[in-house]
Amino acid sequence: MKKIIFVFTIVLFTIVSTGKLKAGSFSDPVDYVNILMGTQSEFALSNGNTYPAVARPWGMNFWTPQTRKIGDGWQYVYTDNKLNGFKQTHQPSPWMNDYGQFSIFPMVDKVEFDQEKRASWYSHKAEIAKPYYYSAYLADYDITTEVTPTERAAIFRFTFPESDSAFVLVDAFNRGSSVEIIPSKNAIIGYTTRNSGGVPHNFKNYFVVVFDKPFEYTLTVSDSILQQGVNKAEAAHTGAFIGFSTGRGEKVIAKVASSFISYDQAWLNLKEVDGKDFDTVKQEGRDSWNDVLGRIEIEGGNLDQQRTFYSTLYRSTLFPRKFYEIDAKGNVVHYSPYNGEVLPGFMYTDTGFWDTFRALFPLLNLVYPSVNQEIQEGLVNTYKESGFLPEWASPGHRGIMIGNNSASVVADAYLKGLRGYDIETLYEGMIHGTENVHPRVSSTGRRGHEYYNTLGYVPYDVKINENAARTLEYAYADWTIYRLAKELKRPQSEIDLYAKRSQNYRNLYSPEHKLMRGKNKDGSFQSPFSPTKWGDAFTEGNSWHYTWSVFHDVQGLIDLMGGNKEFVKMLDSVFIMPPIFDDSYYRGVIHEIREMQIMNMGQYAHGNQPIQHMIYLYNYAAEPWKAQYWLREVMDKLYAPTPDGYCGDEDNGQTSAWYVFSSMGFYPVCPGSDEYVIGSPLFEKMTINLENGKKVVINAPGNKHETRFVKNIKLDGKDYSKNYFNHSYLMNGATIDFTMSEEPNKTRGIEKSDAPYSFSNENK
């Protein structure tokens, strides 16, 4: 015993004294991931609004334990005590809710269809939650349920007690479903149509469930009516029970797959687990996640920082999800959520570009470009099938949020070197979106384009909500079109048009307040004007948040404000002001407001996306050390690898990708440019393993909590004074050496030539 204690002490001392827990040395990257991060959330306060997604990276189907009723977007909440199902889910967020959903649930001694009555007590102490594997002990039934998924299939393993009345329920959910029990195949098949919108009239999710144990009992449910011995049901809400006798500790396997195309395709998708046992699929899932997460290796930092990093990287590689399948001939095909047809080619969905254009898609372009190449091919198909590029897809066009940020997603990918897809069709879609609105989904295309294209802004007084936010986002989108038009050698008149429109942000600048402000059709500013009023002219924020949404021309905004000192003063004011707010537009405090209020960082609202780039803007005004200070404050205070680990909605990888990039020490302030703006690296060393075989190595020896300031940078051994790195340079492999300090270096990065790109400086 003494010897064992001594050995453990030596190992522990080694870990503590070196301060390094390199991924791969004492565990694999996936072991750091907490998929429960962000799950302690409610309608009124988001700590992430996530659920534990048990999946493969970008997988078509996710699985999650279910603690709430059917239809509740908060399908798993950490503080709940009971589970009522293990659910196949495609939910991107609780606000969008779900589609293509059904659940599986074992029980003994009773056949209970009602969700509340069948629910079992469980504990996090008897729960294992990994990206590739989930296990929970259902205390009321003495059953352990395990699940491990592939992209379109999964294997369940139920460990039963001794019972002559052991059951498994497949709940096909309400709003139209069907089940059929096929005893000769030990199978249940069915479909669910439960969705929250964004689907054609013929939408179905077809599923097959095959057990390794013959059925001794069968029962179907049709709208709460239990039908023993009736093996088929089709109604508003259906379910199927199968039963058998089990010995204590007996393990029963169920293999599950689904398809948006047909039953035949669902059977094909089941081949993903054909001939494989549970542990093999579990190991393959683990390997898959280690491959994806291992593209970025870290050294240094404390355990919480390491866990936060890989948990956020996990969230950054879930969405957008694959919405395509492989047919019997091995071809890529997809059910179109836009026209209801089965068509060739890729399709991805479940992402809102208003969120993810900012950092999630730039992260794909840097680390996982082959994935984004498929996504871009899918966008070509979306445009061909619906007449519009998507802005929020789940699975088809959804009527939520504002902007035309598909332009950014398309332009940034191509300008950063992605090829192999029809860029001309995508460009056509970008232009189409500047002059049209989807006939049924007004958030797709550009609402108010007729005003914007003539007046240079969307007026405040023409009954188009969030008009100032639209104007600012359209202007940035026009800049991305301008950049892509130049690359594609479009006619000069076309290039000039979008260059000119990219300056429309100027039309909303109020010299009186040094802030952006709604403007009426006659050219007068909105009055009265409250800079802390959320909504109204802005989207889920106020003027203090949206004023900085001039990603492409920060120098132009600096000039409007009167130069660097005034600009920095306004940036400082965001943190100095108290977190006061005007919620009159919403007639109550929405959760985004509450999250800003309680974080004690003034008007800085990191829990929502519009302001997430703002801290990096100090780099444009010759005070980069202030960016370094505040970035570490955000990383240290507003993220943790815990159920309350986010400071607002995680939103499909965007808020996670912010952390991933910021940990690197740089961030894509302006997607569509070739630059990443420098911040403050979090770890002592990070290695980004690029798909082309090159490496970006980021060294910050001795880096710790106190050393948040950048004293000096060397790029491939040479002193480097710029406040940005070029994407094209990094893609050839690079070594970045940061010298960190407890005191700011106020002489580095202060020359005008050190500032990142701004359109106003392009031709100077």
C-alpha positions, 0 to 999 in steps of 0.5 A, a space after each residue: 500500500 505504501 508503495 502504491 501511494 508513493 508512486 501516485 505522489 510522484 506522478 501527481 508531482 510530475 503533472 503539477 510541477 511541469 504544468 503541462 498536460 499535453 493532449 496525447 501524453 496523459 489522455 486524448 483530446 476527447 477526454 477533455 470534452 464535457 458535453 454537459 457544458 452549457 446544459 444548465 439553462 432555462 428560457 429566462 437565462 442561458 448558460 449555453 442553451 446546449 444539450 449533450 449531443 452524442 454524435 460523430 463530428 458533423 453527423 446527420 443524427 445526434 442522440 441525447 438523453 431527454 428530461 423534458 416533454 416532447 416539444 420542449 426545446 429544453 430537451 435536457 436540463 442539467 438540474 432535472 432529476 428524471 429521464 423519459 427517453 433517449 432521443 434522436 435529435 436534430 435540434 440546433 437550439 431550443 429557440 429553433 426546436 427540433 425535427 426528425 425526432 423520436 425516442 427509445 426507452 427501456 423499462 421493466 414491470 410496466 408498459 407506460 406510454 405517458 412521458 411523465 409516468 414512465 420517467 425514471 430518476 437518475 443521477 449525474 453520479 451514474 451518468 457518463 457523457 462523452 461525445 461518442 458515448 452516453 450511459 445512464 442508470 435508470 434507477 426506477 427500473 434498475 436498467 443501464 442504457 448506453 448509446 454510441 452513434 455513427 453518422 446515421 446510425 447508432 447502437 444501444 446496449 441495455 443492461 436489464 435486471 432479472 425480469 419476465 417483463 422487460 420492455 423497450 418503447 420506441 416513441 415516434 412522437 406526435 403531430 403525425 407518426 407511424 410504427 410497425 413491429 416486424 417480429 420475423 426481423 426482430 425489428 420496429 420500423 416507422 416514421 416521424 413527422 414531428 418538426 418545428 418548421 422549415 420542411 416541405 409537405 412530404 417530410 418524414 424521418 424514417 427509422 429502423 430499430 433491430 434487436 438481437 433478441 426475439 420478441 415475446 410481447 408486442 404492443 402498439 400505441 395509437 393516440 394513447 390507445 394501447 393495442 396489444 398484438 396489433 403490430 402496426 399503427 399510424 396516427 397523430 402520436 404512435 409508439 411501439 413496445 416490444 418485450 421479453 424475459 431477461 436474466 440479471 445483467 443481461 445485455 440487449 442490443 438495439 441497432 438503429 438508423 434513420 433516413 429522410 429519404 425512405 425506409 429502404 435508405 434507412 436500412 442502407 444507413 443501418 449498414 454503418 453498424 452492420 457486423 460491428 459490436 457496441 464496443 467497436 462502434 464506440 472505439 470508432 467514435 472515439 477515434 473519429 473525435 480524437 482525429 478531429 479534435 487532435 487537429 489542434 494540440 495544446 500544451 500548458 494552461 490549467 486543466 479547466 482551460 484545457 477542458 474548456 478548449 476541447 469542449 468548445 472545439 467539440 461544439 465547433 465541429 457539430 454544426 452545420 450537420 450533414 443532411 446527405 446520405 449514401 445510396 445503394 450505388 455509393 452516390 451522395 444524395 439528399 432529401 431536399 428540405 426546400 422542394 421535397 425531392 431526392 437529389 444528388 449531391 451534398 447538403 448541410 443544415 442547422 446553422 444560422 449565418 447571422 451567428 456563425 459567419 463570424 468565427 465558426 466558418 473561418 475556423 472551418 476554412 483554417 482547420 477543416 477546409 475539406 468540410 467547408 468545401 462540401 458545405 459550399 457544394 451544399 449551398 449550390 444545391 440550396 440555391 438551385 432547389 429554392 432560389 435563395 442562399 440560406 440565412 438560417 436553415 433548419 432544415 430548410 429556410 427559417 424565418 428568424 434573424 436578419 442580414 445577408 451573411 450567406 455572402 460572407 460565408 461564400 466569399 470567405 471560403 473562396 477567397 481563402 482558397 477553397 475550390 472544387 464547387 460551382 462558385 459562379 452559381 454561388 455568386 449568382 445567388 449572392 447577387 440575387 439575394 441583394 435584390 429579392 426577398 424569399 416569398 414565404 420567409 422574409 429573413 432570407 434575401 434582403 428585406 428592405 432592399 428597395 430602400 437600401 439600394 436607393 437611399 443607402 439604408 433601410 429607414 426606421 419609419 417604414 415598418 421594417 424592424 431592426 432596420 439599422 442592424 440590417 443596414 450595417 449587415 448589408 453594407 458588410 455583405 456588399 463588401 464581401 461581394 465586392 471582394 469576390 467580384 474582384 477575385 472573379 474578375 466581374 465587370 468593373 461597374 459591378 465591382 464599383 457598385 458593391 464597393 460603393 454600397 459597402 460604405 452605406 454604414 456611414 449613413 447611420 453614424 450619428 456625430 452627436 452620439 458617436 454611435 449608429 442610429 436609425 434614420 427615417 426615410 426623409 433623412 432625419 435620425 430617429 427621435 427620441 434615441 436611447 443608445 441602451 434600447 435593445 431591439 427596435 432599430 437593432 437586433 438582440 442588442 443596442 447601439 452600443 453593441 451594433 456600432 462596431 459592426 463595420 468589420 470591413 472598414 474599422 478605419 472608416 469608423 475611426 475617422 467618423 469618430 474623430 481619430 484613434 483617441 476618440 475611438 478608443 474612448 468609445 471602446 473603453 466606454 462599453 466597459 465603463 458604463 453600467 449595464 443599464 438597459 431599455 427593454 421597452 421594445 420587447 416589453 420585458 427582459 429577454 434572456 440576452 439582456 439579463 445575461 449582459 446585466 449579470 456579467 458585470 462587464 458594463 455594456 459588453 454583452 459577450 453572450 450574444 454575437 454582435 459585439 463578440 469581435 469588438 475587443 479586437 478593434 483596439 488593434 486598429 487604433 494603436 492600443 492593442 494591449 487593451 485588447 489583450 487585457 479584455 480578451 483574457 478577462 472574457 476567456 477567464 471569466 465567461 467560459 468554464 467547462 461546467 454546465 453553466 459554462 457559457 455566458 449566453 447562447 452557444 449558438 451552433 459553434 459561434 461562441 465556442 469558435 470565438 474561444 478556440 480562435 482567441 486561445 490561439 491568440 488571433 481572431 477573424 474580425 473581418 471574414 472575407 479579408 486575408 487577416 486574423 487580428 492578434 489578441 492574447 494566446 491562452 496556452 504555452 504552446 499550440 500546434 494547428 495541424 493543417 489539412 495540407 500537412 503544414 503546421 502552425 506552431 504558436 509558442 508562448 513559453 511561461 504563459 499564465 494567468 498573469 502574463 496576458 500582455 504581448 511584449 513581442 512577437 516573432 514570425 518564423 524567427 523575425 520580429 513582427 510588429 503587425 497587429 494581424 497575421 495573414 491567412 495565406 501566410 499561415 497556410 504555408 506553415 508558420 512558427 509564431 513566438 509570443 513573448 508574454 508579460 505581466 505589463 503592457 508593451 505600449 510601443 508595439 503595434 502602434 504604427 499606422 502600418 501595423 493596423 489590420 485591413 480597412 477598406 478606407 486604407 485599401 487604395 492609400 
